[in-house]
Amino acid sequence: MKKSVSNFVFLTTLILGSLISISSNNWMGAWMGLEINLLSFIPLMNNLKNSMSTEASLKYFLVQALASAILLFSVVIMSLFNNIFMNLLNNIDLFNFLMNSSLFMKMGVAPFHFWFPEVIEGMNWMISIILMTWQKLAPMILLSYCISFFYLNFIILFSIFIGSMGGLNQISLRKIMAYSSINHMGWMLSSFLISNYYWLIYFLIYCFLSISVIFNFMKYNIHYLSQTFNLMKFSPILKFIIFCNFLSLGGLPPFSGFFPKWIIIQNLNNYFLITMMVCLTLITLFYYLRVTYSAFMINYSISKWSITISDSKNSLIFNFFSLFGLFFCMIFYTIF
C-alpha cells in the first residue's frame, strides 16, 4: 500500500515537472522543470525484483545530469554575454548548438543514444512506456524553441540510420523497442521542418502504437523473441494480432502507423532527406518482418482443448485502432 502511494506521488511529480518545463516563460524555469521530472523518475525505476534496475537508474541519472549541466551552462553563458558578444554568438551559433545537443541527449536521439537501449533493458515494461513516450515530451517542445535546422538534418538521418541498423541483431524486445523509438525520433524531428502541428500528430500516434504493443508484452510477460512462441498456448490469432501491431509501429501500410509517415512524406519539401529517410526505414521493416515471420508462416500443431483466449476489452480496442485506424485517420486528415 505504501509503495503504491509513493509511486503515485512520484508519478504525479513527474507529470508536474514536465508541465512546469513546458509552460515556463524562461530557460531557468524550463531547466528546473526538467530537474523535477528527473528526480521523480529515478525512484520509479528502482525495482527490487530486477537486479539491473539499479544500474539502469544510475546510468539514466548520470546522463541526464550531464545533459542538464550542459543546458544550464549554455543558458547562463548566453544570459551573461548576450549583449556583449551578440554578433559573435549569431555567427558561431555555439551555444545554440550546445542547447540542442543537451536536449537531444535527454531524449536519447542519435548520436547521443548510447545510454537509451541499456537503460530500457534494465526496466520493466511500465517504466519503459513512460521513458519512450512522456519523457520525450518536454525536451522536444523545448527543442522547438531553439532548433537549429542545419544541425537538425544531420541528427534526423543519423537517428533513423542508428534506429534501423541497431535492431538487426537484437533478441531482446525491449532493445528492439528502444531502437524503434530512436528511429521514430528521427521522423518526429523531421516534422519540425514542416510544422509543430504535424509533430503533435506524429507524437500522439507514436505514443498510442507504442502503448498498444507494450501493453500486450506486459500482459503476457514477454521480454525476448523466444518467448513469443509461448503465445500459441493462448491463441494463434492473438500472436498474429500482436505482430501486426509490430508492423503498424514500423509504418507498414495499410496499418495506422503509416499515417504519420505519409503526411510527412507528402508535406516535406526536402526530397533528398525524405528519400534517405524512407530507404533507411525499410531496414526497420525488414527486422520487423523477420521477427513476425514465425507468426505468419510457421504452422503449429496444438491440441484444441489447450487453446484459451484471454483478452480484455481495453486490449481489443488498442489492437483495433492500431490495425484499422488508418481509415479513420484519413477521414480526420481530409476534414481538418
BATINU-93857 format. One record per residue (C-alpha): y, z, x; residue in one letter. Coordinates in steps of 0.1 Angstrom, whole numbers, plus 5000, padded with zeros to 4 digits. Layout:
YZXa...
***
This chain:
500050005000m502450095028k501649775047k502249555016s505649735010v506649695047s505649325047n507749275015f510749435032v510349225064f509848905043l513048985023t514949045055t513648725070l514948525040i518348705041l518648635078g518248265072s520748275043l523248455064i522948195091s523247905067i526248045048s528248175078s531548005085n531448065123n528848035150w528748405158m527648475122g525148195124a523748345156w523548695140m521648555110g519148385134l518548715152e517948905120i515448635110n513748665144l513449045144l512049045108s509448775116f507848935146i506349235126p504848985101l502948815129m501049125140n497549125126n495049385137l492149155127k493248885151n493448965188s495548665195m498448775172s499949005199t500048725224e501448475199a504148715188s505148785224l505348415232k507448355200y509848635208f510448515244l511048155234v513348245205q515248495226a515748235253l517047985227a519348245212s520748325246a521447955253i523147925218l525248235224l526248115259f527347775246s529247935217v531048185239v532047935266i533347685240m535447955223s536848075256l537747745272f538247525242n541947495246n542047475284i539347215290f539347035257m539546685272n536846765298l534446905272l534946605250n534046375279n531046565292i529746705259d527746955279l528047255255f527247045225n524046935244f523247305250l523747385213m521447105202n518847205228s518747565217s518347465181l515547215190f513847495209m513947725178k512447455157m509747365182g510846995185v509646795215a510246825244p510747195235f507447215217h505347385244f505147715225w504647585190f500847495189p499947805209e501848045187v500347895155i496847925170e497348305170g498448335134m496848345101n497448065076w500048255055m502348325085i501747965097s503147835064i506348035070i506747915106l506147545096m508547555066t511047825061w511647905098q512847545103k515447555075l518347745092a518147575126p518147225110m521147305088i523047445118l522047135138l523646915112s527047075121y526946985158c524546705161i524746465190s523446125177f522945975212f520746275222y519046265188l517445925192n515546035223f514446355205i513146165175i511045925195l509746195218f508846425189s506946155170i505146055202f504046415211i503146485175g500946175174s499246205208m498846585208g496546595178g494046335190l491646575208n492046885187q489347065168i491447345155s493047275122l495947505130r496847295161k496446975141i498847105116m501247215144a501346865160y501646715125s504746935120s506246815153i505646455141n507346535107h510246695126m511046365142g511146195108w513346475094m515746445123l515946065117s517146135081s520246295096f521245945108l521445835071i522446135050s521846505046n520646425011y517646235025y516846525048w516746755019l514346525000i512046495031y512146865038f511146965003l508346715000i507046815035y507047185025c505247114993f502546905011l502047155039s501647435014i499147234994s497047165024v497147505040i496547675006f493147515005n492347605041f493447965034m491447995002k488147875017y488848045051n488747725072i490047715107h488047445126y486847105118l483147215120s483847455091q484747175068t481047085064f480647415045n482847285018l479947085004m478447404991k481347424967f481747064957s481846724973p484846634951i486646934964l486146825000k487346474991f490546614975i491346835005i491146545029f493146325006c495846585009n495546535047f496246165043l499146245020s500646465046l500246185071g502245955048g499545705037l500345515005p499845554976p499945934981f503146144977s503646185014g504545815017f507745854996f510046035021p508945795049k509545505025w513145605017i513945655055i512445315063i514445155035q517845315045n517745345083l519645065099n518345105135n515444855134y514144935169f513945305161l512245265128i509745025143t508745265170m508545555145m506145365123v503945245152c503745595166l502945755132t500045515128l498345725156i498746035134t497045845106l494245745130f493246105138y493646205101y491245925092l488846035119r488846385105v488346265069t485546015079y482846275072s484146345037a484445975028f481445815044m478646065050i476246135022n474846485018y471746595000s472346924982i470347104955s472047074921k471847444914w473747524947s476847334937i479647564924t483147454917i485547744924s489147644920d492247774903s494947614882k497547654910n495347464934s494747184909l498547154903i499247134940f496546874946n497546664916f501246624927f500146584963s497946294955l499546134925f503246234929g504445904943l504745764908f507046044897f509046034929c509645664924m510945724889i513146004902f514545794930y515245504907t517145724882i519245914907f
***
